[in-house]
Every structure is written in C-alpha cells, then in structure tokens.
Amino acid sequence: MVELTSATWKDYNYYSEKGLLLLLGPTRTITPELLILILIIIIIVIRYLNKINKEYNRFQVYSNYHPASLNQDDGNDIRSIVDKECPSIIGPNAFFSPTPWLFNGHLQTIYSAIGNFSKIDRVEYERRMIRVKDGGQISIDMSPPLSFDSGEEDSRPVLVVLHGLTGGSHESYVRSLLHPLISRFGWRAVVVNFRGCAHTPLLTPKLYNAGATEDIRVVISYLKKKVVSPDVNLHAIGFSLGANVLTKYLGEEQDRSVIKSAVVVGNPWDLYAGHIFLESSFLGKIYSRALASNLRGLMKRHIHNYKTRKSAIDVGALYSNPNQSLYEFDSIVTKSLGGFKSTESYYKSQSSTLVVNQIRIPVLSINARDDPIVSLDSIPVHNVLDNPFLMVLVSRFGGHLGWFEGVLNPRRMIDRPITEWFVAMNKHTRSQNIADSNDHSDVVGVHKLGVLQGSCTVNDDDTIQGL
C-alpha cells in the first residue's frame, strides 16, 4: 500500500484539477509534445475503429456478371451506373451503422412500430378514389397536391408507392422517402392504398392479399393514360407486403411494363418459407400474432361487409381467439376471399420469388439479415445469376423496415441508397410508349376528394404502424 505524504497530496490535487492523474501519474508533467502525441494516438484509434465499423457494416451487393444495359446510346449497364452514381449502394457510403440503442433487428423493428414520427417528414397529399368494375374502390394519395392538375405538361418523374401489410400513405417509412424526393429532387409521388386501408371505405367484401396485382395494374394504367404526359417516367417502390405485390406485378408484366425502375424493401419473397420462419421461434410467433392483430383491426373497420348470409368468412371464428396467428387469419379470411384451395396454396402460389426471373426492368432489392419477419434464406441472392436486371442489397442490421441511425433522434438511413437509385435510373432511362396490358376499362369512375387534412402523418386505425 502506498503512503500519501503532504507532498504527494499536492501533486494529487494539482493533477486531479487538470483531469490528468490517471493518464500521467501524480508526479509526471505534461509537455506540448506529449499532448500532441496523445491527440495523434486518439485520432488514429478513432479512424481505425471507424474503418473497422464501416467494413463490418458494409452492404453486401449482388448483381449479374453481365448486367443489363439501360440505354444503348451511352452503353451504360445497371452495375456501372450504380458504381458511378450511387455511393450509398456501392462506394464509400455503402454501409449502415445502427443507432447504438437499436442494435439488433428486434429493436429496429419495434422502434419502427412505436416511435413518434408525426413531427417529421410531413407530406401533403390530395386523394382520388378510383371505382372499378367489381364495385370496389382504390384510393390513391398524390403529392405534391394539385401537381397532377396543373393544366400544363409536367415532365417530372413520378414514384408509385405500395405500402406494407395494413399501412397507407401516412406510414413513416413512406414519408421519410417521399419528403426528400419531392422537396429536394422535385419528384412527384402516388401512394396506392390497398382496399380498406388508410381510411378507404371498403364497398365490397373483396380485400387485398400479398399476390393481388389487379389493383396496382389498374392504377398504373390509369396514371399512364389519364394523368401524366407520355414523356413522364414512372418508377415504383414497394414495402414489405407491397414489395411482394410489386415484384409479382413486374414479373407478370415482363417486358410490357411501363415502370422504368423499381425498389423492393423488406420483401418476404417466399410466403410459405416466411410462415415456417415465424412459427419456428417464440419471438417469431409474437410477430405473427402482431401481424394478425393488425389485420383483424383492419377488418373491424369494415366488418359490416362480412355480416351477411353470403359472407365467405366466419366472423365468429375471426374474433374468437385474441391470440390468433397470421396463418390462422389467412386460413379464415385470405384463403376464403381469394378463392385459394388452402392457406399453403395461397402462400406457395403468390410468392414473388416465382416470377422474379421474368422481370425486365432494373430492380433493387433491399433486405436486412436480422429482419425478424423475413427469412434470410428467402432473399433471392442466387437469382441475380439468371436475371441481369436484378440487384440485391443485404445489410447486416436494419430489422423490418427500420435502418435507424443516429443517437438522440434516429432517422432512416436506407432512404439515401433508394433515392440515389431512382435519380440514377431516371437519368439513364427514356420514356417509351409501351403497349399497356390493361385497356383501362376496369375504371368506371374517379372522384377527386382534394387535399387531405390532418391524416398525412397519423394512423388512428386499430393497427400498429411500421409493419
């Protein structure tokens, strides 16, 4: 044990005040040279740790050995364009470091569901209701308001957005992308709300599902033929369930697609594998029940459509079990309304992985390895070998529709690579008059509701945001 004398106590007090006792000891003096050396060491350590962090969290990007060319005039293929113009996909910024207290997929996903995003990324919409032949209606929210009715030719590109399971244009992951894309890059956007979602009255019992592409086909045809001028490029993005719908639509359209490029985020890809993945773990079962709860909350708003003798679903069975799983909901509702022989048949026949090789436009797929809802094995990494139009980005972290970075006010990082992709693809594609596979006859009327008030950032349904 060291005995402290009065002399050493003086030294102790002096260096304690300077905050250097632990570093230098009680009797050592600091020189300018030593201070500079310490600062250099600190800088080197920080830079080294930052480099390790970047390499550890760098995106894995997969593409075909011979990527498709977009424009024969300039000879640029998809990969070379991304290399040159998308540094957040391939380049110095192509990594994601999560918020320190959101360090895994569960925390990222939960924060996406419970975080308060109402004060940021505010986007104003005007709404149109599209009535279709089967008696139903689809709502589309367009931004900026009135930009589609200016009476003048507007050549600004348009992004078509498909939301997640029970979401809508109010979702934070939708607005966090649209806000910079509209305000900084001058784009326009159209969010397609699935039937019954985002305060859209459900006029018929027909609902949507993960493979129902009829409505998006109608909306895109309507936009191309009745709303935008022929020289306007349409691009599209889908989130979660909307990503599966969009991918399936593009695969069905093949080279007839009027969409110029697309991004699919958090796509489940293989619905049956996703079902097995959720039911194979305790936490997966919790997510399954949360998703089913969202769907039951949506059904509750429109339950009058199903309380009839001719109803295809058993309403009593739908609400008899508060801990219902997603598989059980699909067995009661989706299978019956969609006319599928079984729930397994629904999952296996409507998975977008079945048609991904048929896509003939540039598509960027984005998934996180730690997504607690999407099976890692479902991500179509190997499909890039067969499809030169497909690029797959996989991040180490991100959860399901998360990718939050920053400490005090976490924000989504993934909007940067998405924005870079669309700006680059739009720059290198030209609008062409492609024969539309839909003759637009399914639209029987369009009702313009004007600018939405107060509902662009708030979800007051009985559903959880962000899924």
Order of alpha helices (4+ residues) and beta strands (2+ residues): alpha-alpha-alpha-beta-beta-beta-alpha-alpha-beta-beta-beta-alpha-beta-alpha-beta-alpha-beta-alpha-alpha-alpha-alpha-alpha-alpha-beta-beta-beta-beta-alpha-beta
